[in-house]
C-alpha cells in the first residue's frame, strides 16, 4: 500500500481522499449520471467498486431492498475470487472470518450394507496448486459489505441508494444521456414516489428475473435439469464425521452437498429432492423444512442431524440458462452501435449451486465491465472498447453452463447409474479449473494479443489470469508476491522481465525503458499532459541481476517514476529474483527477457520480446483514444 506521496496521512490509509465526483457527492439521486447500476449483488457491487477508482465518472447504484442483504444467497468463494479480493484490498480480512475448504469428503453406499453411507475418499481442494490462495465459504452479504466499503472509501465515494427500484428503461437513438430509467421508491420514506433519470450507460445486475434483461429484449436460453433441491443454513447437532469438512454424499436415498460455513458452527446443506414431474413441479417450492430435513436424514443414514437454529432455507429448481448476448445491441449491429445497457451475473446466466459458480462468475462479469466503462468515460479509450464485454463474457458463461450441467447430472445420479464408483471424484479433480475460477481464457482480439510469443513466458498463458510468483523488491530486500501488487485501480500492468545484462547498464531492458518514456509510439504518449507517468500504466521491472548488485538510483527513470504533487520518486517498481524461488524458472520466462502485459482485471493481454517496441505500440493503439 502506497500513501503519503500527496502529503502526510494520519488516518486510515484505506480511505482515499475524495476527488472529482466524490467531492460533495449528493445524497439524492441526480437527474443525470454516467452509469446507473441496478442491483447490489456480486456483479453490481464489484462494478461499483471498480468505478469508484474513476472520480471523473458519476456512478449510482440502486437497490430495491431498503438496506443491505442479510440472509441467504451464495456462499462459495473460489480461489480466483480471493485473488480478486486481494486486488480490492480485503482478501486477508475476509479470509480471517471465512471458512477455508482444504479437502472434500466423498461418501457412497457401504458395499457391505448399502443402506448406510461410508466415506470413500478425501480429495484435496486444490490438487494442482493453481493459486497461493484458497477456496473459502462466507456469506454473499459479507462480500458485498467489503466491496461497498471499498467503493465508499475510494475517490469517487460510491454508496448504494437503497429503497429504489427500476420500473422501466428505454434507450434513445441520440443524446448525451440516451438511457432513460423510470424509478420508484420501494421503501420508507416516500414509498411510491417516482423519478425519471438519464444515464450514459446502465448495468442490469438485478438477478435471474432481471427487468433490465426483459426491457432490452434479451431472453434466457437453456433448460432446467428437472431436479429440485432444498437448501438450508443451520446450526447442526450431528454424529456425521464431516460436520466441518465439505462433503459430497450419495446414498440410495439421494444426494447431499454439505458445506461448512464461516464462524465454526454454521453449515449449509443442499438436499436432493428428486426429479420434478408434471405433478410436483408446481408444488415443490411448498416443501416444508421438516420434510427436507427428514429426507436429509434418510440420505445420511446411519448418521443423523438435528437442526437447532435455521436462519434461512429455500427450495430451488436447477436451471442452466444463458442469454445470447450481454448488452442491448443486436448481433448484426455490433460494432456499428454503441452498447448502452449491459447485463451481468444471474441476469444473464444461471447455474446450479453445486459448483459454487454463481457469485464468482458474476464478479468477474462486473470487474470485466467496470474497468472498461471507466476507461471509456474517462476519455482514455474509444466506446468500441465496450463491445468486448459481451464478446468476452458470454462464451465464458456458456462454458460454465456446460460444465455445471455435467456436474449436476453426476450429482443427481443414483449410485447404480455411475459408470465408475469414482466417477464423481475423477470429474471433480479433472475439472478443478472450473470451480476454482481459473478456466477462463479469452481468445485473441482487441484486448488480447496473439500467441506468437507465448514461448517467452509459458507460465503466463495469454488470455488467462496472471499467476503470481515470488520476487524480491530491490529498494528494501522485501520478499513479495508479484501478483499481489496488482491493485484494482483501473491500471494496466506492464511487467518487464529483464535480460541478463547488469541492471541499469546498456541492454534491451534499458532500451525499452527509454522507448517507453520518450517515443511518440509509446502508450504513455496517449496520456494527457499533467498526469503522472504511472496514472494509467504500472510499469514494473524484474531483473536477473543479484539483489546486492542493484542500486535503485542507477536504474532508468521509467522504473522510478515521479508521482504526486511533490514529485517524489517511486522506488517500489524494481524487483529481482527471489533466490528461494526463481520466477524466471517458475513461470517459464526466457532468460533473454520478455514483456508481459496484464489488463486491469488481471488477465494476461500479451507477451512480447523486449525489442518489440513497435508491436507493443500497435497493440495499444486501438485501445487508446488519442491514438
ZITA-V273024 format. One record per backbone hydrogen bond with DSSP energy under -0.5 kcal/mol. CO is the residue of the C=O (numbers start at 1). NH is the residue of the N-H. Records with the same first field share a line. If there is no record, write none. Layout:
CO: NH  NH
//
This chain:
4: 7
5: 566
7: 6
12: 15
14: 16
19: 22
20: 23
22: 24  25
31: 198
33: 200
34: 201
35: 37  60
36: 38  203
37: 39  62
38: 205
41: 45
42: 46
43: 47
44: 48
45: 49
46: 50
47: 51
48: 52
50: 53
51: 54
52: 156
53: 55
54: 57
55: 21
57: 59
58: 34  35
60: 37
61: 161
62: 39
63: 163  164
65: 163
74: 140
75: 138
76: 78
77: 136
78: 82
79: 83
80: 84
81: 85
82: 86
83: 87
84: 88
85: 90  91
86: 89
87: 488
90: 94
91: 95
92: 96
93: 97
94: 98
99: 101  137
100: 102
102: 125
103: 246
104: 106  123
105: 248
106: 120  121
107: 250
108: 118
110: 113
113: 110  116
114: 252
116: 110
118: 108  120
121: 106
123: 104
124: 127
126: 129
135: 101
136: 77
137: 99
139: 142  143
140: 144
141: 145
142: 146
143: 147
144: 148
145: 149
146: 150
147: 151
148: 152
149: 153
150: 154
151: 158
153: 16
154: 157
155: 19
159: 61
160: 162
161: 63  164
163: 186  187
165: 184
168: 182
170: 172  180
175: 178
178: 172  180
179: 181  199
180: 170
181: 183  197
182: 167  168
183: 195
184: 165
185: 192
190: 193
193: 185
195: 183  197
197: 181
198: 33
199: 179
201: 36
202: 342
203: 38  205
204: 344
205: 41
207: 210
210: 214
211: 215
212: 216
213: 218
214: 217
219: 324
221: 322
223: 320
226: 276
227: 318
228: 273  274
229: 316
230: 271
231: 314
232: 234  269
233: 312
234: 236  267
235: 308  309
236: 238
237: 306
240: 243
242: 245
246: 105
247: 249  258
248: 107
249: 256
251: 254
254: 251
255: 272
256: 249  258
257: 259  270
258: 247
259: 268
261: 264
262: 266
265: 236
266: 261
267: 234
268: 259
269: 232  271
270: 257  272
271: 230
274: 228
277: 281
280: 283  284
283: 286
284: 287
288: 292
289: 293
290: 294
291: 295
292: 296
293: 297
294: 298
295: 299
296: 300
297: 301
300: 303
301: 117
304: 239  240
306: 237  308
309: 235
312: 233
314: 231
316: 229
318: 225  226
320: 223
321: 350
322: 221
326: 343
330: 333  334
331: 334
333: 336  337
337: 335
340: 202
341: 328
342: 204
344: 347
345: 348  349
348: 323
350: 321
352: 357
353: 356
357: 361
358: 362
359: 363
360: 364
361: 365
362: 366
363: 367
364: 368
365: 369
366: 370
367: 371
368: 372
369: 373
370: 374
371: 375
372: 376
373: 377
374: 378
375: 380  381
376: 379
380: 625
382: 385
383: 386
384: 387
385: 388
386: 389  390
387: 391
388: 392
389: 393
390: 394
392: 396
393: 397
394: 398
395: 399
396: 400
397: 401
398: 402
399: 403
400: 404
401: 405
402: 406
403: 407
404: 408
405: 409
406: 410
407: 411
408: 412
409: 413
410: 413
414: 417  418
415: 418
420: 423
422: 426
423: 427
424: 428
425: 429
426: 430
427: 431
429: 432
431: 434  435
432: 436
433: 437  438  439
434: 437
436: 80
445: 448
448: 445
451: 454
453: 456
454: 457
456: 590
457: 460
461: 464
463: 442
464: 604
466: 468
469: 482
470: 578
471: 480
472: 576
473: 477
478: 473
480: 471  482
481: 484
482: 485
483: 486
485: 487
487: 489
492: 538
493: 495  598
494: 496  540
495: 497  596
496: 498  542
497: 594
499: 544
502: 505
507: 511
508: 512
509: 513
510: 514
511: 515
512: 516
513: 517
514: 518
515: 519
519: 522
522: 525
523: 526
524: 527
528: 531
532: 535
536: 492
537: 539
538: 494  540
540: 496
541: 543  575
542: 498
543: 577
546: 549
547: 550
551: 554
552: 555
556: 559
557: 560
561: 570
562: 533
563: 568
564: 567
568: 563
569: 571
573: 541
574: 474
575: 543
576: 472
577: 579
578: 581
581: 578
582: 586
583: 587
584: 589
585: 588
587: 459
588: 458
590: 593
591: 500
594: 497  596
595: 597  608
596: 495
597: 605  606
598: 493
599: 602
602: 466
603: 599
604: 463
605: 449
606: 597
608: 595
609: 612
611: 613
612: 616
613: 617
614: 618
615: 619
616: 620
617: 621
618: 622
620: 623  624
//
